[in-house]
Amino acid sequence: MNLIFKRLRIENFFSIGQADVSFRDQGIVYVKGINNETNPPQSNGSGKSSIFDAILWTLYGETLRGASEVKNSFTDDGTMCELFFSIDNTDYTIRRAKSHSTYGSNIYVYENGELISDSIKKSQEAISSILSISSAQVLGSIVLLGQGLPYKFSDLSQIKRKELLEELSGSSEQITKIQNSLTKQKTKYESTVSLLELSSKESSGKITGFTSALNNLKALIENQQSSEDIDLKVKKCQEQISMYTEESEVLSKENEKTEVTIKQISDIVNSVNTFISVKQQELNKTVREHDSLQTVCPVCKRPFDSIEDIKKHKAELENNINTLNDELGLLKTKLFNNQAILNEKSQEKSQADFKIWNLANDISKLNSEISSLNTQKTHSQNLETQIKDIENNIIEENRKYTQSINDKDTNQNILDCINWLLRETSREFKGVLLEDTVKLLSYKAQQYGNYLVDDKDIKIELSGSKVLISLGNTLYENLSGGERRRVDLSVQFALRDMLSITNGFTCNLLVLDEVFDNLDIQGAEKLITLISSKFSDVESMYIITHHTDFDIPYDCILTVTKNQGVSSLQFG
């Protein structure tokens, strides 16, 4: 991250009234203070440190000294600070105001000139997402080395040093990201394992249900005839139907012949009956003639010539009567014979019709049996289809069950690994990630210590949950004030380098606020030599000090003058 501070505009912040400060290409700036108050000992300083306190307040809402009230009590309006900066070629403007006549009490965030937030909560969230430097403490450790080094790394407890290093190096963030990722994965795999367990139970339940249904169907189908048996019975029925149909057709054809014969005989009988009737009439007539024989010929109505003729005619009539009786007898015999034949043929036809009816009835029964057999066959086939479907379902559910169990075991193994990783990341894993960072910090601190400390090495070591700092064989906590200050500065400068190497952090601004305290002239001169040689890459370095017993090389002077409680700034 390349952080470039460009400009700071101040209204009524601490002792400063109105100010506009540029941080671009200023070189080394010596910040000088003039307090023109009538009673300076009882007055605060001129306000030199307030300039850089305003940066922290604008970004984080807090100051190096932890002050809660920042308004200049000698002015009428509220406080407003506006900071212009860029991060990796993206321009940002943050304006924080408190009880201001124009801006009220609010925070405004601009990105490339466009307002992206104008509410306190959302703006603070936006600032946190913009800055990788998460707190005023971190910024005060690497850029704004404030008065008395209030955020100095070495003055923290041994445990707090480790926590701050984790934050600065990003190892804590990495651990958090890893843990968050593992927690998400844990939730995911727990859900997956739970779902797979439910799936396996569901499949097991389905298998039990399918198996029960399969057994029931098999029990049903055992009582059913097989398709082969049914087909054989149907074939036999069809053969019988064919035989009965053939026999019925034969009988029908014979009946047709019998009907013809019956008709012929009936015609003969009718004809004989007619002929008998005619002969009977003729006989009756002849008998009447015979009985009523007279002397007159009944035909020509002529009188007979003699008695002999009458007798002769009577004899002829008797002969005719006898002949007619004989013919009539023959006709009746013929009629009787034909009537007997007719009765026989009629009886034969009735018997044939009855047999045909019985055959039709048998065929109907056979067709009903075939239909019933086909229904049984269809039912059996349906049962067999259902059995095959259920068997396929059992195979599929067994596959699903096996797959669910295997997947559950696989996911459970992964979940066990995730839980193990979560336990490990909450134990010593942070220390593993931090080891190289501590080594780098120790190496850089010793490099700066070579300028500030004679014949002793500065060492920074990781010991469990603690970070130990020592000069030679003496822990930091047991050093003198001057030794501590040298170690403080070496470590603070090393922190800046460490961030540059590990996180790619660079910044164009460095503020050294009263860092010469507790240093003798020799120590101050060594620090000045270090500043002059090591921080040539910084565009603007502001040095604030009340010491006048040694010379500080500078490119320009920023004079802060305080009059009647209000300070003004002037570059010169």
C-alpha positions in Angstrom: 0.0 0.0 0.0 1.4 3.4 -1.1 0.0 6.0 1.3 0.6 9.6 0.2 -0.6 12.4 2.5 -1.2 15.5 0.4 -2.8 18.2 2.4 -4.6 19.0 5.7 -7.1 21.8 6.3 -7.8 22.7 10.0 -10.5 24.8 11.6 -10.5 25.3 15.4 -8.7 22.1 16.4 -7.1 22.4 19.8 -5.2 25.7 19.8 -5.1 26.0 15.9 -7.6 28.4 14.5 -7.3 28.2 10.7 -4.5 26.3 8.9 -3.8 24.7 5.6 -0.7 22.3 5.6 0.9 20.7 2.6 2.8 17.4 2.9 4.1 17.1 -0.6 7.8 17.5 -1.3 8.6 19.5 1.8 11.9 17.8 2.6 13.0 18.1 6.3 10.7 20.6 8.0 11.8 22.0 11.4 8.6 22.9 13.3 9.2 25.9 15.5 6.7 27.1 18.2 6.2 30.7 19.5 3.8 31.2 22.4 2.9 34.9 22.8 0.5 34.3 25.7 0.8 36.8 28.6 1.3 34.0 31.0 3.1 31.2 29.0 3.9 28.9 31.9 0.2 28.5 32.6 -0.7 28.2 29.0 -0.5 25.2 26.7 2.2 25.0 24.1 2.0 26.8 20.8 0.2 23.8 19.1 2.9 22.1 17.1 1.8 18.6 17.9 -1.8 19.5 17.2 -1.1 19.6 13.5 -0.4 15.8 13.5 -3.0 15.1 16.1 -5.5 16.4 13.6 -4.5 13.7 11.1 -5.3 11.0 13.6 -8.5 12.6 14.7 -9.7 13.0 11.1 -9.0 9.3 10.3 -9.9 7.6 13.6 -11.7 10.2 15.8 -8.9 10.1 18.5 -5.6 11.8 19.2 -2.1 10.8 20.3 -2.9 12.0 23.8 -6.3 10.5 24.0 -8.1 13.9 24.4 -11.9 13.8 24.1 -12.5 17.6 23.6 -10.7 19.0 20.6 -12.6 22.3 20.0 -10.7 25.5 20.4 -12.5 27.2 23.3 -11.3 30.7 22.1 -13.1 30.5 18.8 -16.9 30.8 18.1 -17.4 27.9 15.7 -17.0 24.2 16.1 -14.1 22.0 14.8 -13.5 20.7 11.2 -10.5 18.9 9.8 -10.2 17.8 6.2 -7.5 15.4 5.1 -6.5 14.9 1.4 -4.5 11.7 0.6 -4.2 8.9 -1.9 -3.7 5.2 -1.7 -2.3 3.4 -4.7 -3.3 6.2 -7.1 -6.9 6.5 -5.7 -7.6 9.9 -4.2 -9.5 10.3 -1.0 -10.8 13.2 1.1 -12.1 12.7 4.6 -13.8 15.6 6.4 -14.7 15.2 10.1 -16.6 17.9 11.9 -17.9 18.4 15.4 -20.5 21.1 16.3 -19.5 23.0 13.1 -21.8 25.7 11.8 -21.6 24.3 8.2 -20.9 20.6 8.6 -22.5 19.9 11.9 -21.2 16.8 13.7 -20.5 14.3 10.9 -18.0 12.5 8.7 -17.8 12.9 4.9 -15.8 10.5 2.7 -15.0 11.2 -0.9 -13.4 8.9 -3.4 -11.9 10.5 -6.5 -14.0 13.5 -5.8 -17.3 11.6 -5.5 -19.1 11.5 -2.1 -19.4 7.9 -1.0 -20.6 8.4 2.6 -22.0 11.2 4.7 -23.1 9.5 7.9 -20.9 8.8 10.9 -21.4 5.0 11.1 -21.1 4.3 7.4 -18.3 6.8 7.0 -16.2 5.1 9.7 -16.9 1.7 8.1 -15.8 3.2 4.8 -12.5 4.5 6.3 -11.8 1.1 7.9 -12.2 -0.5 4.5 -10.0 2.1 2.8 -7.1 2.0 5.2 -5.2 -1.1 5.8 -3.8 0.7 8.9 -6.6 -0.3 11.3 -6.0 2.1 14.3 -4.4 5.3 15.5 -2.0 3.2 17.5 -0.6 1.5 14.4 -0.3 4.8 12.5 1.3 6.4 15.5 3.9 3.5 15.6 5.1 3.9 12.0 4.3 7.4 10.7 3.5 9.8 13.5 6.1 9.3 16.2 4.3 11.5 18.6 5.4 13.5 21.6 7.0 11.1 24.1 6.3 8.2 21.7 2.9 7.4 23.3 2.4 4.5 21.0 6.0 3.2 21.1 6.2 -0.6 20.5 8.9 -1.2 23.1 6.9 0.3 26.0 4.1 -2.1 25.5 3.8 -5.2 27.7 5.5 -8.3 26.3 2.2 -9.9 25.4 0.8 -6.7 23.8 3.9 -6.4 21.7 3.0 -9.8 20.1 -0.6 -8.7 19.6 0.5 -5.5 17.9 3.1 -7.3 15.7 0.3 -9.7 14.7 -1.8 -6.8 13.6 1.1 -4.9 11.9 2.4 -7.9 10.0 -1.1 -9.1 9.1 -0.5 -12.5 10.7 -3.4 -11.9 13.0 -5.5 -10.9 10.0 -4.3 -14.0 8.2 -5.1 -16.2 11.2 -8.6 -14.5 11.4 -9.1 -15.1 7.6 -7.9 -18.7 7.9 -10.1 -19.2 11.0 -13.1 -17.5 9.3 -12.5 -19.6 6.2 -12.2 -22.8 8.2 -15.3 -21.9 10.2 -17.2 -21.4 7.0 -15.9 -24.7 5.7 -16.7 -26.3 9.0 -20.3 -25.1 8.8 -20.5 -26.2 5.2 -19.2 -29.7 6.0 -21.2 -30.0 9.2 -24.3 -29.2 7.1 -23.1 -31.7 4.4 -22.5 -34.4 6.9 -25.9 -33.8 8.5 -27.6 -33.9 5.1 -25.7 -37.0 4.1 -26.7 -38.7 7.4 -30.3 -37.7 6.8 -30.0 -39.0 3.2 -28.5 -42.3 4.4 -31.3 -42.7 6.9 -33.9 -41.8 4.3 -32.4 -44.3 1.8 -32.3 -47.0 4.6 -36.0 -46.3 5.4 -36.9 -46.5 1.7 -35.0 -49.7 1.3 -36.9 -51.2 4.3 -40.2 -50.0 2.7 -39.3 -51.3 -0.7 -38.2 -54.6 0.7 -41.5 -55.0 2.6 -43.5 -54.1 -0.6 -41.3 -56.5 -2.6 -42.0 -59.4 -0.2 -45.8 -58.6 -0.3 -45.7 -58.7 -4.1 -43.8 -61.9 -4.2 -46.3 -63.5 -1.9 -49.1 -62.3 -4.2 -47.4 -63.6 -7.3 -46.7 -67.0 -5.7 -50.5 -67.5 -5.7 -50.8 -66.4 -9.3 -50.5 -68.7 -12.3 -47.4 -68.2 -14.3 -47.7 -66.5 -17.7 -46.7 -69.8 -19.4 -49.4 -71.7 -17.6 -52.0 -69.1 -18.5 -50.8 -69.1 -22.1 -51.1 -72.9 -22.2 -54.7 -72.7 -20.8 -55.6 -70.0 -23.2 -54.2 -72.1 -26.1 -56.3 -75.1 -25.0 -59.4 -72.9 -24.7 -58.8 -71.5 -28.2 -58.3 -75.0 -29.5 -61.7 -76.0 -28.0 -63.3 -72.9 -29.4 -61.9 -73.7 -32.8 -63.2 -77.3 -32.5 -66.6 -76.2 -31.3 -66.8 -73.5 -33.9 -65.9 -76.1 -36.6 -68.5 -78.5 -35.3 -71.1 -75.7 -35.1 -70.4 -74.8 -38.7 -70.8 -78.4 -39.8 -74.1 -78.6 -37.9 -75.2 -75.3 -39.4 -74.5 -76.6 -42.9 -76.3 -79.8 -42.2 -79.2 -77.8 -40.8 -79.2 -75.8 -44.0 -79.6 -79.1 -46.0 -82.2 -80.4 -43.5 -84.1 -77.1 -43.9 -84.1 -77.6 -47.7 -85.3 -81.2 -47.2 -87.9 -80.1 -44.7 -89.1 -77.5 -47.2 -89.3 -80.1 -50.0 -91.1 -82.6 -47.9 -93.4 -79.8 -46.6 -94.1 -78.9 -50.2 -94.9 -82.6 -51.0 -97.1 -82.9 -47.9 -98.9 -79.7 -48.8 -99.3 -80.9 -52.4 -100.5 -84.4 -51.2 -102.9 -82.7 -48.8 -104.2 -80.6 -51.7 -104.5 -83.6 -54.0 -106.2 -85.6 -51.2 -108.6 -82.7 -50.7 -109.4 -82.7 -54.4 -109.7 -86.5 -54.5 -111.8 -86.4 -51.4 -114.1 -83.9 -53.0 -114.2 -85.9 -56.2 -115.0 -89.0 -54.1 -117.6 -87.2 -52.1 -119.2 -86.0 -55.3 -119.1 -89.5 -56.9 -120.6 -90.9 -53.7 -123.4 -88.4 -53.8 -124.0 -89.2 -57.4 -124.1 -92.8 -56.7 -126.4 -92.3 -53.8 -128.7 -90.1 -55.8 -128.6 -92.1 -59.0 -131.6 -91.2 -61.3 -132.7 -92.0 -64.9 -131.1 -88.8 -66.1 -127.5 -88.7 -66.8 -125.9 -86.3 -64.4 -123.5 -85.1 -67.0 -125.5 -84.6 -70.1 -128.8 -84.5 -68.4 -130.2 -87.0 -70.9 -132.4 -89.7 -69.7 -130.9 -93.1 -69.6 -132.2 -95.4 -72.3 -132.7 -98.4 -70.0 -132.3 -99.8 -66.6 -129.2 -101.5 -67.8 -127.6 -98.3 -68.6 -128.5 -97.1 -65.1 -126.9 -100.2 -63.5 -124.0 -99.9 -65.8 -123.4 -96.3 -64.8 -123.9 -97.1 -61.2 -121.3 -99.9 -61.5 -118.9 -97.3 -63.1 -119.5 -95.0 -60.2 -118.9 -97.7 -57.6 -115.7 -98.6 -59.5 -114.7 -94.9 -59.6 -115.4 -94.7 -55.8 -113.3 -97.7 -55.2 -110.5 -96.3 -57.4 -110.7 -93.0 -55.7 -110.6 -94.6 -52.3 -107.6 -96.6 -53.3 -105.9 -93.5 -54.7 -106.9 -91.6 -51.6 -105.5 -94.4 -49.4 -102.3 -94.3 -51.3 -102.1 -90.6 -51.0 -102.7 -90.7 -47.3 -100.1 -93.4 -47.0 -97.7 -91.2 -48.9 -98.8 -88.2 -46.8 -98.2 -90.3 -43.6 -94.8 -91.4 -44.8 -93.7 -87.9 -45.8 -95.1 -86.5 -42.5 -93.0 -89.0 -40.6 -90.0 -88.0 -42.6 -90.8 -84.3 -42.0 -91.1 -85.0 -38.2 -87.9 -86.8 -38.2 -86.1 -84.1 -40.1 -87.6 -81.4 -37.9 -86.5 -83.3 -34.8 -83.0 -83.7 -36.3 -82.9 -79.9 -36.9 -84.1 -79.1 -33.4 -81.5 -81.4 -32.0 -78.9 -79.7 -34.2 -80.1 -76.3 -33.1 -79.9 -77.3 -29.5 -76.4 -78.6 -30.0 -75.4 -75.4 -31.8 -76.8 -73.4 -28.9 -74.8 -75.5 -26.4 -71.7 -75.1 -28.6 -72.2 -71.3 -28.6 -72.7 -71.3 -24.9 -69.5 -73.4 -24.4 -67.6 -71.0 -26.8 -68.9 -68.0 -24.7 -67.7 -69.7 -21.5 -64.4 -70.4 -23.1 -64.1 -66.8 -24.2 -64.9 -65.6 -20.7 -62.3 -68.0 -19.4 -59.8 -66.7 -21.9 -60.6 -63.1 -20.8 -60.2 -64.0 -17.2 -56.9 -65.8 -18.0 -55.7 -62.7 -19.9 -56.7 -60.5 -17.0 -54.8 -62.8 -14.6 -51.8 -62.6 -17.0 -52.0 -58.8 -17.2 -52.2 -58.7 -13.4 -49.3 -61.1 -13.1 -47.3 -59.1 -15.6 -48.1 -55.9 -13.7 -46.9 -57.5 -10.5 -43.8 -58.6 -12.2 -43.2 -55.1 -13.6 -43.8 -53.7 -10.1 -41.4 -56.2 -8.7 -38.7 -55.2 -11.2 -39.4 -51.5 -10.5 -39.1 -52.1 -6.8 -35.9 -54.2 -7.3 -34.5 -51.4 -9.4 -35.5 -48.9 -6.7 -33.8 -51.1 -4.0 -30.7 -51.2 -6.1 -30.7 -47.4 -6.6 -31.4 -46.7 -2.9 -28.7 -49.1 -2.0 -26.4 -47.2 -4.3 -27.5 -43.9 -2.8 -27.1 -45.3 0.7 -23.6 -46.6 0.0 -22.7 -43.3 -1.7 -24.2 -41.3 1.2 -22.2 -43.4 3.8 -19.0 -43.0 1.7 -19.5 -39.3 1.2 -20.4 -38.9 4.9 -17.2 -40.6 5.9 -15.2 -38.5 3.4 -16.8 -35.3 4.6 -16.5 -36.3 8.2 -12.7 -36.9 7.7 -12.5 -33.4 6.1 -14.5 -32.0 9.0 -12.2 -33.7 11.5 -9.2 -32.1 9.7 -10.9 -28.7 9.8 -11.6 -29.0 13.5 -7.9 -30.0 14.0 -6.8 -27.0 12.0 -9.1 -24.7 14.0 -7.6 -26.0 17.2 -4.1 -25.6 15.9 -4.7 -22.1 14.6 -6.0 -21.1 18.0 -2.8 -22.4 19.7 0.7 -22.0 18.4 0.0 -21.3 14.8 0.1 -17.6 15.3 3.7 -17.9 16.6 4.7 -19.9 13.6 3.5 -17.2 11.3 5.1 -14.5 13.4 8.6 -16.0 13.7 9.9 -14.6 10.4 8.3 -11.2 11.1 10.1 -11.1 14.5 13.4 -12.1 13.0 13.0 -9.4 10.3 12.1 -6.8 13.0 15.1 -7.8 15.1 17.4 -7.5 12.1 16.1 -4.1 11.1 16.2 -2.8 14.7 19.8 -3.8 15.0 20.6 -2.0 11.7 19.2 1.2 13.2 20.8 0.4 16.5 24.2 0.5 14.8 23.7 4.2 14.4 22.3 4.9 17.9 23.9 2.3 20.3 27.6 1.6 20.8 28.9 -1.9 21.2 25.5 -3.6 22.0 23.1 -5.5 19.9 19.4 -4.9 19.9 17.5 -8.2 19.9 13.8 -8.9 19.5 12.7 -12.5 20.2 9.5 -14.5 20.3 9.0 -16.4 23.5 5.6 -18.2 23.5 3.0 -15.5 23.7 5.5 -12.8 24.5 7.9 -10.6 22.5 11.1 -9.8 24.4 13.3 -6.8 23.6 16.8 -6.6 24.9 19.9 -4.5 24.5 22.9 -6.7 24.9 22.0 -9.1 27.7 19.6 -6.6 29.4 15.9 -6.7 28.9 14.3 -3.5 27.8 12.4 -3.1 31.1 15.7 -2.9 33.0 17.4 -0.3 30.7 18.1 3.4 31.6 16.0 6.2 30.1 18.6 7.1 27.5 19.1 3.5 26.5 15.4 3.0 26.3 15.0 6.0 24.0 17.6 4.7 21.6 16.0 1.2 21.6 12.5 2.9 21.2 13.6 4.8 18.1 15.4 1.8 16.5 12.4 -0.4 17.0 9.9 2.2 15.7 12.0 2.8 12.5 12.4 -1.0 12.2 8.6 -1.4 12.3 8.3 1.0 9.4 10.8 -1.0 7.3 9.1 -4.3 8.3 5.8 -3.1 7.0 7.4 -1.9 3.8 8.9 -5.4 3.3 6.1 -7.6 4.5 3.0 -5.6 3.3 4.5 -3.3 0.7 3.6 -0.3 2.9 5.2 3.0 2.0 4.3 6.5 3.1 5.6 9.9 2.0 5.3 11.4 5.6 7.3 10.9 8.8 6.7 13.0 11.9 9.3 13.0 14.7 7.7 14.8 17.7 10.1 15.4 20.6 12.1 12.2 19.9 15.3 13.7 21.3 14.1 13.6 24.9 16.3 11.6 27.2 19.1 11.7 24.7 22.4 13.4 25.4 24.0 15.6 22.7 26.0 12.7 21.4 22.9 10.6 21.1 20.9 13.4 19.5 23.7 13.9 16.9 23.7 10.2 16.1 19.9 10.3 15.6 20.3 13.4 13.3 22.9 11.5 11.3 20.5 8.5 11.0 17.6 10.7 9.9 19.8 12.4 7.3 21.1 9.2 5.8 18.3 6.7 6.2 15.1 8.5 5.3 16.0 10.2 2.1 13.0 8.4 0.5 10.5 10.3 2.6 9.0 13.4 0.8 8.3 15.3 4.0 9.7 14.8 7.4 8.5 17.1 10.2 10.8 17.4 13.2 9.4 18.9 16.4 11.7 19.6 19.3 12.3 22.1 22.1 16.0 21.4 22.1 18.3 24.2 21.0 21.6 22.7 22.1 22.3 21.0 18.8 21.8 21.8 15.1 19.1 20.1 13.0 19.5 20.2 9.2 16.3 21.3 7.6 14.9 22.5 4.2 12.3 24.9 5.7 10.8 26.1 8.9 7.1 25.8 9.9 6.4 28.4 12.6 3.4 27.9 14.9 2.6 31.1 16.7 0.0 31.3 19.5 -1.8 34.5 20.3 -4.7 34.8 22.7 -5.3 31.1 22.7 -5.4 30.7 18.9 -2.4 29.4 16.9 -1.5 30.3 13.3 0.9 28.5 10.9 3.5 30.0 8.6 6.1 28.3 6.3 9.3 30.1 5.8 
